[in-house]
Amino acid sequence: MKKINGLKAIVLIGVGATLLGLSSCKNISAKKTTEIDAPAYKISLAQWSINKMIREDKISPYEFASLASKWGFEGLEYVSQLYTDVTKSDNQDAAIKLFIQKNNELSAKFGLKNILIMVDEEGNLATQNEEERLTAIKNHKKWINAAAEMGCHSIRINLFGETDPELWKSYSKLSLIKLSEYALPLNVNIIVENHGYLSSNAALLMELINEVNMKNCGTLPDFGNFCLKRENNELWDAPCVESYDNYKGIAEMMPKAFAVSAKSYDFDGEGSETTLDYQRLISIVKSNGYDQYIGIEYEGSRLSEEEGILATRDLLLKLM
């Protein structure tokens, strides 16, 4: 008998005999929506959820698969900036090969699926400075190659650079086309997250994605990243002074979504997220027919990272 991991066991307990009657989770997406109550989502873990463990407690980023397995997850969403053995290496080619080898071995060891790589700090893709933009495109290609060799379906990119909406869209489009063309024969998607400033203007982002109009170029809707402007125009770590509507934004981004990031911040005594209406957000995801992995990304401060991850996991299982 095939061993059932921790997450699958929780799902079976939570939803009871209804799922026991299904012959295979792989066939669920092919069933008519009238035949089942909801898609049987699998849950992945975004590595950013343990960024403090890695950056402050000095846990190796290569402990990711072990921890995700212990906590009952089925998929892995890597974060490039946490692998300083790659990003700070003088020999990028050798370092990325070792990164691929190690993570393939670890994901196989723990029976987990490599889902995507979130790529940060590899240059601005939405700048009119051509030299800077072309360098950023080149830097992202090594992560596309890594994703292909690891069986990831996507890399998540950021679109930072210009602050004028039309200029931002124009130069973002050039970069997205170049990256999507490179990634297409490798079966890798290029996905854009709402990750601050103009990329968090979902309507503008979708104009851009639709203009690019490539089958492997889409979105990664994040439940919480809809800050358009912070104090003193800081990119991070400053109070948000202007936001896009989360629920409107998720609804706009879902038609082109290759992944979903279930961001969370804090929970009440009954296990509900106190910042976001998770029931409403999951309903938006379901209504768009999405049936792939949902990635948990805990970003709170009151609970420990492990506590926040498990609270988010349990809430998603309850809602699903």
C-alpha positions in Angstrom: 0.0 0.0 0.0 1.2 3.4 -0.9 2.2 5.4 2.2 0.0 8.4 3.0 2.0 11.4 4.2 1.0 13.7 7.0 -0.9 16.2 4.8 -2.9 13.6 3.0 -3.9 12.0 6.3 -5.2 15.3 7.6 -7.1 15.9 4.4 -8.8 12.5 4.7 -9.8 13.1 8.3 -11.1 16.6 7.4 -13.3 15.8 4.5 -14.3 12.2 5.4 -15.8 9.6 3.2 -16.4 11.9 0.2 -12.8 11.7 -0.9 -12.5 8.1 -0.1 -14.8 7.3 -3.0 -12.5 9.0 -5.5 -10.2 6.5 -7.3 -7.4 8.9 -8.0 -6.5 12.5 -7.1 -4.9 12.8 -10.5 -8.3 12.5 -12.2 -10.1 15.1 -10.1 -9.4 18.0 -12.4 -11.0 16.1 -15.3 -14.3 15.7 -13.5 -17.2 18.1 -14.0 -17.5 20.6 -11.3 -21.0 19.4 -10.6 -19.6 16.0 -9.6 -17.5 17.2 -6.7 -17.8 19.9 -4.1 -14.4 21.5 -4.7 -11.0 20.8 -6.3 -8.8 18.5 -4.3 -5.9 21.0 -4.0 -2.4 20.0 -3.0 -0.5 22.3 -0.8 3.1 23.5 -1.3 5.3 25.5 1.0 6.9 28.8 -0.1 10.5 28.8 1.3 10.1 32.5 2.2 8.0 31.2 5.1 11.2 30.0 6.8 13.4 33.0 5.7 14.1 34.0 9.4 15.2 30.5 10.2 17.6 30.7 7.3 18.8 34.3 7.6 18.8 34.7 11.4 19.0 31.2 12.9 21.4 30.1 10.2 19.5 27.0 9.2 20.8 25.8 5.9 18.3 26.5 3.0 18.9 22.8 2.0 16.9 21.8 5.1 13.8 23.1 3.2 12.7 19.7 1.9 13.2 18.0 5.3 11.1 20.6 7.1 8.4 20.7 4.5 8.1 16.9 4.7 7.9 17.0 8.5 5.1 19.5 8.3 3.1 17.4 5.8 3.5 19.4 2.6 3.6 17.9 -0.9 5.4 20.6 -3.0 8.3 23.0 -2.7 8.5 26.6 -3.8 12.2 27.8 -3.7 13.4 31.3 -3.1 16.6 32.1 -5.0 17.9 34.9 -2.7 18.1 32.4 0.2 20.8 30.4 -1.5 23.8 32.6 -1.0 26.1 29.7 -2.0 24.8 30.5 -5.5 24.1 34.2 -5.4 27.4 35.2 -3.9 29.5 32.6 -5.8 32.3 33.7 -8.1 31.6 30.6 -10.2 27.8 30.8 -10.9 27.8 27.9 -13.3 29.3 25.5 -10.8 27.2 26.8 -8.0 23.9 26.5 -9.8 24.7 23.0 -10.9 25.3 22.0 -7.3 22.1 23.8 -6.2 20.2 21.7 -8.8 21.8 18.4 -7.8 21.3 18.9 -4.1 17.7 19.9 -4.3 16.8 17.2 -6.8 18.3 14.6 -4.4 16.5 16.1 -1.4 13.1 16.5 -3.0 13.4 12.8 -4.2 14.5 11.6 -0.8 11.4 13.2 0.9 9.0 12.4 -1.9 8.2 16.0 -2.7 7.4 17.8 -5.9 9.5 20.8 -7.0 6.9 23.4 -8.0 8.7 26.7 -8.8 11.6 29.1 -8.1 10.9 32.6 -6.9 13.7 34.7 -8.4 14.8 37.9 -6.6 17.7 40.4 -6.7 18.7 39.5 -10.3 18.2 43.0 -11.7 15.4 45.2 -12.9 13.3 43.8 -15.8 11.2 46.9 -16.2 13.9 49.6 -16.6 14.5 51.6 -19.7 18.2 51.3 -19.2 18.9 48.7 -21.9 22.2 47.4 -20.5 20.7 46.9 -17.1 17.6 45.2 -18.5 19.6 42.8 -20.7 21.8 41.9 -17.8 18.7 41.2 -15.7 17.3 39.0 -18.5 20.6 37.1 -18.7 20.7 36.6 -14.9 17.2 35.1 -14.9 18.0 32.6 -17.6 20.2 30.5 -15.2 17.1 30.1 -13.0 15.0 29.1 -15.9 17.5 26.4 -16.7 17.5 25.3 -13.1 13.7 25.2 -13.0 13.7 23.0 -16.1 16.3 20.6 -14.6 14.4 20.4 -11.3 11.0 19.7 -12.9 9.6 23.1 -11.7 6.8 24.4 -13.9 7.6 28.1 -13.4 10.0 30.8 -12.2 8.4 33.8 -10.5 9.9 37.1 -11.5 9.6 40.7 -10.3 8.9 43.7 -12.4 10.7 46.6 -10.9 12.2 49.6 -12.7 10.1 52.4 -14.2 7.5 54.2 -12.1 5.5 55.6 -15.0 2.8 53.1 -15.8 3.2 53.2 -19.6 7.0 53.0 -19.5 6.8 50.2 -17.0 4.5 48.3 -19.2 6.5 48.9 -22.3 9.9 47.7 -20.9 8.3 44.9 -18.8 6.8 43.6 -22.1 10.2 43.4 -23.7 11.6 41.4 -20.8 8.7 39.1 -20.5 8.7 38.2 -24.2 12.5 37.5 -24.1 12.2 35.3 -21.0 9.1 33.5 -22.2 10.6 32.8 -25.6 13.7 31.3 -23.9 11.6 29.3 -21.4 9.0 27.9 -23.8 11.0 25.0 -25.2 12.2 24.2 -21.7 8.5 23.8 -20.6 8.9 26.5 -18.0 6.4 29.3 -17.3 7.3 32.9 -16.5 5.0 34.2 -13.9 4.6 37.6 -12.4 3.6 38.1 -8.8 1.9 41.2 -7.4 5.0 42.2 -5.4 4.7 45.9 -4.8 4.4 49.2 -6.7 3.1 48.9 -10.3 3.2 45.1 -10.2 0.5 45.2 -7.5 -1.8 47.2 -9.8 -3.6 44.0 -10.9 -5.6 45.7 -13.7 -2.4 47.2 -15.2 -0.5 43.9 -14.7 -3.2 42.0 -16.6 -3.1 44.5 -19.5 0.6 43.7 -19.7 0.2 39.9 -19.5 -2.5 40.0 -22.2 -0.4 42.1 -24.5 2.5 39.7 -24.1 0.0 37.0 -25.1 2.3 33.9 -24.7 1.0 30.7 -23.4 3.8 30.3 -20.8 3.5 33.9 -19.5 1.1 34.4 -16.6 0.7 35.3 -13.0 1.2 34.2 -9.4 -1.5 35.9 -7.4 -0.4 36.6 -3.8 -3.3 37.0 -1.3 -1.5 39.9 0.5 1.0 41.7 -1.7 -1.1 44.6 -2.9 0.8 47.7 -1.6 1.1 50.3 -4.3 3.1 52.8 -2.3 5.0 52.9 1.0 6.2 55.8 3.1 9.1 57.7 1.5 8.7 55.5 -1.6 10.5 52.7 0.1 10.2 49.3 -1.7 10.1 47.2 1.5 10.0 47.6 5.3 7.9 50.8 5.5 4.2 51.4 6.3 2.0 51.0 3.2 0.2 54.3 2.4 -1.7 53.1 -0.7 -3.1 49.7 -1.6 -5.0 47.9 -4.3 -8.1 45.9 -3.3 -6.9 42.4 -2.5 -10.1 40.6 -3.5 -10.5 42.6 -6.8 -6.8 42.0 -7.5 -6.9 38.2 -7.0 -10.1 37.9 -9.1 -8.4 39.9 -11.9 -5.2 37.8 -11.8 -6.6 34.3 -11.5 -7.5 33.8 -15.2 -3.8 33.7 -16.0 -2.6 32.0 -12.8 -0.1 29.2 -12.9 0.3 29.2 -9.1 -1.3 30.8 -6.1 0.4 32.1 -3.0 -1.7 31.9 0.2 -0.1 34.7 2.2 -0.9 34.9 5.9 0.0 37.2 8.8 -1.8 36.2 12.0 -4.6 34.1 13.5 -7.2 34.3 16.1 -8.0 31.6 18.7 -10.3 29.8 16.3 -7.6 29.5 13.7 -9.0 32.2 11.3 -6.6 34.6 9.6 -7.2 38.1 11.1 -6.0 40.2 8.2 -7.6 38.5 5.2 -10.9 36.9 4.5 -9.6 33.5 3.6 -13.0 32.0 2.8 -13.6 34.8 0.3 -10.2 34.4 -1.2 -10.5 30.6 -1.6 -13.9 31.1 -3.2 -12.3 33.4 -5.8 -9.7 30.8 -6.5 -12.2 28.0 -6.8 -14.6 30.0 -9.0 -11.8 30.4 -11.6 -11.5 26.6 -12.0 -7.9 26.6 -10.5 -7.0 23.1 -9.4 -3.2 23.2 -9.0 -1.0 23.6 -5.9 -1.7 26.4 -3.5 1.5 27.6 -1.9 1.5 28.7 1.8 3.6 31.8 2.5 3.5 32.8 6.2 4.9 36.3 6.8 3.7 37.2 10.3 5.7 38.2 13.4 3.7 37.2 16.5 3.7 33.4 15.8 6.9 31.6 15.1 7.5 30.6 11.5 6.6 27.0 12.2 3.5 28.0 14.1 2.3 30.3 11.4 3.0 27.7 8.7 1.0 25.1 10.5 -1.9 27.5 11.2 -2.1 28.5 7.6 -2.0 24.8 6.5 -4.8 23.9 8.9 -7.0 26.8 7.8 -6.6 25.9 4.2 -7.5 22.3 4.9 -10.5 23.3 6.8 -11.7 25.6 4.0 -11.0 23.0 1.3 
